[in-house]
């Protein structure tokens, strides 16, 4: 399996739908925790949630997208933009230093 980053920017006024679907989203994450490498909200300097960054395990981009589209947050349609790209962690604490 490969890693895919899913970078999402919220639409203006998305706080209410985000909160309304939070418990279902968290249940989805917990039920599929083995597919996630890391996931969480992104916040601005004032602490307001502005989007999400998710890194999942998938066979290919289509698999990552199909998995992501099952998330209640995706179904709620409050993201303005979504970008899915293959991700390769090659340096840093999370990969044990450097991989080259």
Secondary structure as GFF3:
##gff-version 3
##sequence-region A 1 100
A	DSSP	beta_strand	2	10	.	.	.	ID=ss1
A	DSSP	alpha_helix	15	20	.	.	.	ID=ss2
A	DSSP	alpha_helix	22	31	.	.	.	ID=ss3
A	DSSP	three_ten_helix	33	35	.	.	.	ID=ss4
A	DSSP	beta_strand	36	43	.	.	.	ID=ss5
A	DSSP	beta_strand	49	58	.	.	.	ID=ss6
A	DSSP	alpha_helix	61	68	.	.	.	ID=ss7
A	DSSP	alpha_helix	72	76	.	.	.	ID=ss8
A	DSSP	beta_strand	79	87	.	.	.	ID=ss9
A	DSSP	beta_strand	91	92	.	.	.	ID=ss10
A	DSSP	three_ten_helix	93	95	.	.	.	ID=ss11
A	DSSP	beta_strand	97	98	.	.	.	ID=ss12
###
